[in-house]
Structure formats: structure tokens, C-alpha cells
Amino acid sequence: QVQLVESGGGLVQAGGSLRLSCIASGTTSRIDSMAWYRQAPGKQRELVAAISSGGSTNYADSVKGRFTISRDNAKTTMYLQMNTLKPEDTAVYYCNARVTDWGTSDYWGQGTQVTVSS
């Protein structure tokens, strides 16, 4: 089992910045990749950014050039640096960890609220 805890959300003005953190615990050696998802009211949950065990990254078009995903050397803490935030970035942000050694298993955190005011 993998447990994920997000932190760093809050209220920020448009154009501001926030840094989200996700700490993984449990059987973290089985994690192949991690990602950030978000869900705004009335909308589907969407992939924001992902990072593989080798450090390869992928971003949603809406956040490219503004957000940066990273992991520490131990690969147990993931970050999302969010710059030049826009009101449309307002959502609950969820940490995801994926295990793919035998099929695919996804683990989720409880989410952290990000609110961008205009």
C-alpha cells in the first residue's frame, strides 16, 4: 500500500505563485511514476503534470510554461511549482502514484484546495 498526503494549497491572487508538495509513504519502492491531477467544480478530473521514475515529465497544454513538476532524490516527495496562476487554475489538486509492475494500480491523496482570485 502507498499513502499520499498533499499540502501547500491556499488562496492566491492572479499572477501569484504556489508550491504544492506530496509526501509518499508505505511501499514507495513500487512507485513507477507520480502525477498531479485537478478537479474544478462541475468539471472532470484532469491530468496536470506527471513525472516518471527516470525524471521524464509531461504537462497539460493549459499549464505548460507556468507549472513545473519535480521529485526529490529519494523520489518520495513530489512538488508542483505553480507560477503566474490564473483564476481557471482554481481546483482541488490531487497527488497520484502509479505502480505498473503487474498491471496498473493508482493511489490517491485527499487533495488540497487551490483558489486563485482575480
C-alpha positions in Angstrom: 0.0 0.0 0.0 1.0 3.6 -0.7 -0.2 6.6 1.3 -0.1 10.1 -0.2 -0.5 13.4 1.6 -0.7 16.7 -0.2 0.0 20.2 1.2 0.6 23.7 0.1 -2.7 24.8 -1.3 -4.3 28.1 -0.4 -5.6 31.4 -1.7 -3.5 33.5 -4.1 -4.1 36.4 -6.4 -3.9 36.0 -10.1 -0.3 36.2 -11.3 0.9 34.8 -8.0 2.7 31.5 -7.2 2.1 28.4 -5.0 4.2 25.3 -4.4 2.4 22.0 -3.7 4.0 19.1 -2.0 3.1 15.4 -1.9 4.7 13.0 0.5 4.5 9.3 -0.2 4.8 6.6 2.4 4.4 2.8 2.7 5.7 0.6 -0.1 7.2 3.5 -2.0 9.8 1.3 -3.8 7.0 0.1 -6.0 6.1 3.5 -7.4 6.9 3.9 -11.1 5.5 7.4 -11.7 3.7 10.2 -9.9 1.4 12.9 -11.1 -0.8 15.8 -10.2 -4.4 15.9 -11.2 -7.0 18.6 -10.5 -10.8 18.9 -10.5 -12.7 22.1 -10.6 -16.4 22.4 -9.7 -18.6 20.9 -12.4 -15.7 19.6 -14.4 -13.9 16.3 -14.9 -10.7 15.5 -13.1 -7.8 16.2 -15.4 -4.1 15.4 -15.6 -2.0 18.5 -14.8 1.6 17.1 -14.8 3.3 13.7 -14.5 6.9 12.6 -13.8 8.4 9.1 -14.3 10.9 7.3 -12.1 13.6 8.4 -14.6 12.6 12.0 -14.4 10.7 12.4 -17.7 7.8 14.9 -17.4 4.6 15.6 -19.2 2.3 18.6 -18.8 -1.2 19.6 -19.8 -1.3 22.2 -22.5 -3.0 24.7 -20.2 -0.1 24.8 -17.7 2.9 24.4 -19.9 5.5 27.1 -19.3 3.8 28.0 -15.9 4.0 24.8 -13.8 6.9 22.6 -13.0 6.7 19.1 -11.6 9.7 17.6 -9.7 10.7 14.9 -7.2 13.4 14.8 -4.5 16.4 12.5 -4.7 14.7 9.8 -2.7 11.7 10.0 -5.0 9.3 10.0 -2.1 8.3 13.7 -2.2 6.8 15.3 -5.3 6.4 19.0 -5.9 4.3 21.2 -8.2 5.6 24.8 -8.6 2.8 26.9 -10.0 3.7 30.3 -11.3 1.6 33.1 -13.0 -1.6 31.5 -11.6 -4.9 32.2 -13.3 -8.4 32.0 -12.0 -9.1 29.0 -14.2 -6.4 27.1 -12.2 -8.8 27.1 -9.2 -9.4 23.5 -8.3 -8.8 20.7 -5.8 -5.3 19.3 -6.7 -4.7 15.6 -6.1 -1.5 13.7 -5.8 -1.3 10.4 -7.7 1.2 7.5 -7.6 1.2 4.6 -10.1 2.5 1.1 -9.7 2.9 -0.8 -13.0 5.0 -3.9 -12.2 1.9 -6.2 -12.5 -0.9 -4.4 -14.1 -1.6 -0.8 -13.1 -2.6 0.4 -9.7 -3.2 4.0 -8.8 -3.1 5.6 -5.3 -4.5 9.0 -4.5 -4.1 11.6 -1.8 -7.0 13.5 -0.2 -6.5 16.7 -2.2 -5.6 20.3 -1.5 -7.6 23.3 -2.5 -6.1 26.0 -4.7 -8.1 29.2 -5.2 -6.9 31.9 -7.5 -8.7 35.2 -7.2 -8.9 37.9 -9.8 
